[in-house]
Amino acid sequence: MPGSTLYGVRLGEGASREFLIEATHEARKTVEAYLAFERIQDDDLALFDAFREAVGRGVRTRILLRAKDVDYLLGTPYVDRVLDATLPYLGDRLQVRLSGADLPLPFSVIDGERVVLGVRNPLEASSYFAVVHLDDRAFARDLDGKFETLWRDGKLDPAWLRRVLGTRGGRKLAKLVGKARA
């Protein structure tokens, strides 16, 4: 990497989550996030709130979720809170797609210049050991190209969407859409 690259590492699952939240709060133009999780806990909900707040500031936010993680999420008590934080904001500035890919490292590209890479714990793969952050436009551009490929291949499966709309948060969204059409 070029010598002008700024980089850092934060250790621990909490620090990893906090850095991604912090970077999302600092975003000015775009957030491209490929998320991967096998478990969700109370602290993780702040990330979805950060996405919502970024959209409120006018930041174009695109989130790719692994289809297998969404299946897990739908079976948790957190599903309504995640849906409440994201679904009402879907539109031009917030977009979500499901990815069939199973990349080993989740990543985000912030404003086309900052990269956040999640590093899984080798002793417990469902948690994060660290986050690596790089301010490197060339690497961000390369990773953004990978995101674009995943985005192009991603989709919202109609069967999955019906399942989501069957949840409390999904029913709330359906009512909002119905009122907007009336």
C-alpha positions in Angstrom: 0.0 0.0 0.0 1.2 3.5 -0.6 3.0 5.2 2.2 0.3 7.9 2.5 -2.3 5.4 3.6 -3.7 6.1 7.1 -4.6 2.9 8.9 -5.4 1.5 12.3 -6.7 -1.5 14.1 -9.2 -1.6 16.9 -9.4 -4.8 19.0 -12.4 -6.4 20.5 -15.9 -6.9 19.3 -17.2 -3.8 21.0 -14.5 -1.6 19.6 -15.1 -3.1 16.1 -18.8 -2.3 16.2 -18.2 1.2 17.6 -15.7 2.1 14.9 -18.1 1.1 12.1 -20.8 3.1 13.9 -18.4 6.1 14.3 -17.4 5.9 10.6 -21.0 5.8 9.5 -21.8 8.9 11.7 -18.9 10.7 10.0 -20.0 9.8 6.4 -20.7 12.8 4.2 -21.8 11.3 0.8 -22.0 7.5 0.7 -21.9 4.3 2.8 -21.6 1.0 1.1 -21.8 -1.8 3.7 -21.5 -5.6 3.1 -22.6 -7.0 6.5 -22.1 -10.5 7.8 -23.4 -11.7 11.2 -24.4 -15.0 12.7 -25.7 -13.5 15.9 -27.1 -10.1 16.9 -27.3 -8.5 20.3 -28.5 -5.3 21.8 -25.3 -3.3 21.0 -25.6 -4.2 17.3 -28.8 -2.2 16.9 -26.9 1.0 17.2 -25.4 0.2 13.7 -28.8 0.2 12.1 -29.6 3.4 13.9 -26.4 4.9 12.5 -27.5 3.9 9.0 -30.9 5.6 9.5 -29.2 8.7 10.8 -26.9 8.8 7.8 -29.8 8.7 5.5 -31.4 11.5 7.4 -28.3 13.6 6.7 -28.7 12.9 3.0 -26.0 10.2 2.8 -26.7 7.6 0.1 -26.5 4.3 2.0 -26.6 0.8 0.4 -26.5 -2.3 2.6 -25.9 -5.8 1.4 -27.0 -8.5 3.8 -26.1 -12.2 3.4 -29.4 -14.1 2.8 -28.4 -16.7 5.5 -28.0 -13.9 8.1 -31.4 -12.5 7.3 -32.9 -15.9 7.8 -31.3 -16.0 11.3 -32.4 -12.4 12.0 -36.0 -13.2 11.2 -36.0 -15.8 14.0 -34.7 -13.3 16.7 -36.5 -10.9 18.9 -34.4 -8.1 17.2 -36.2 -8.3 13.9 -38.8 -5.7 14.6 -36.2 -3.2 15.9 -34.0 -3.7 12.8 -37.0 -3.3 10.5 -38.2 -0.2 12.4 -34.8 1.4 12.0 -34.5 0.7 8.3 -37.7 -0.2 6.4 -39.5 3.1 6.7 -36.4 4.9 5.2 -36.0 2.7 2.1 -35.9 4.7 -1.1 -33.4 6.7 -3.0 -31.0 7.2 -0.2 -31.3 3.8 1.6 -31.3 0.6 -0.4 -31.0 -3.0 0.8 -30.3 -6.1 -1.1 -29.6 -9.7 -0.2 -26.4 -11.3 -1.3 -25.9 -15.0 -1.9 -22.2 -14.5 -1.5 -20.4 -15.6 1.6 -17.3 -13.5 1.8 -15.1 -14.2 4.9 -14.7 -10.5 5.7 -17.5 -8.0 6.0 -16.5 -4.5 4.8 -17.8 -1.0 4.4 -16.6 1.8 2.1 -17.3 5.2 3.4 -17.3 8.2 1.1 -15.3 6.3 -1.5 -12.1 6.8 0.6 -12.3 5.0 3.9 -12.5 1.3 4.3 -13.6 -0.7 7.3 -12.8 -4.4 7.4 -14.2 -6.7 10.0 -11.8 -9.5 11.2 -13.5 -12.5 12.7 -12.3 -14.1 15.9 -10.5 -17.4 14.9 -11.6 -19.0 18.2 -15.3 -18.0 17.8 -16.2 -17.3 14.1 -19.6 -15.7 15.0 -17.9 -12.8 16.8 -15.4 -10.2 15.7 -11.8 -10.0 16.9 -10.9 -6.6 15.4 -11.6 -4.0 12.8 -9.0 -2.7 10.4 -9.7 0.8 9.0 -7.8 2.3 6.1 -8.0 5.7 4.5 -6.8 4.8 1.1 -8.7 5.9 -2.0 -7.1 3.4 -4.3 -8.0 0.4 -2.1 -11.4 1.9 -1.4 -12.0 2.2 -5.1 -11.0 -1.5 -5.6 -13.2 -2.6 -2.8 -16.1 -0.5 -4.0 -15.8 -2.3 -7.4 -16.3 -5.6 -5.5 -19.3 -4.1 -3.7 -20.7 -3.1 -7.1 -20.4 -6.6 -8.4 -22.1 -8.0 -5.2 -24.8 -5.3 -5.5 -25.5 -6.1 -9.1 -25.9 -9.8 -8.3 -27.9 -9.1 -5.1 -31.7 -9.0 -5.0 -34.7 -8.9 -2.8 -36.3 -12.3 -3.0 -40.1 -12.0 -3.1 -40.6 -15.0 -0.7 -38.2 -13.4 1.8 -40.0 -10.1 1.5 -43.4 -11.8 2.2 -41.9 -13.3 5.3 -40.6 -9.9 6.4 -44.0 -8.3 5.8 -45.5 -10.9 8.0 -43.6 -9.6 11.0 -44.8 -6.7 13.2 -42.3 -4.3 11.7 -43.3 -5.4 8.2 -47.0 -5.0 8.9 -46.2 -1.5 10.1 -44.3 -0.8 6.9 -47.3 -2.2 4.8 -49.6 0.3 6.7 -47.2 3.2 5.9 -47.1 2.2 2.2 -50.9 1.9 2.2 -51.3 5.4 3.7 -48.8 6.9 1.2 -50.8 5.4 -1.7 -54.2 6.7 -0.4 
